[in-house]
Amino acid sequence: MKPGMIRYFEKTGLITPSTRTASGYRLFGPHHVKELQFVRRMHALGFYAQHIKRLREIKRSDLTTAEKREAIEQAIREHSQYIEERIAFFTGLRTRFQEAAPALADEVLEDDC
């Protein structure tokens, strides 16, 4: 994982800040590694920082295991719906682009801006 992503995850509170050596290198223990793996997996699935935080808040809450599961499953359903909306948006954009593409170069060249 790139240092910039780790800095971002620390800055947004997604991972616990690690201790550092005198020269500034981060020191990661097993807990940090697990946090990084979880955040990286959720990030790779398209979850934004606030959604990852929400999942972790649910996990750490005083809810029963069944209530936590339901809350997490609801968050997953909401994220799935968001993905479906984005797919529909980009599918429409692709269609509009394909229709415009043949004349797009001419349109750009003719535009006075």
Secondary structure, 3 states (H helix, E strand, C coil): CCHHHHHHHHHCCCCCCCEECCCCCEECCHHHHHHHHHHHHHHHCCCCHHHHHHHHHHHHCCCCHHHHHHHHHHHHHHHHHHHHHHHHHHHHHHHHHHHHHHHHHHHHHHCCC
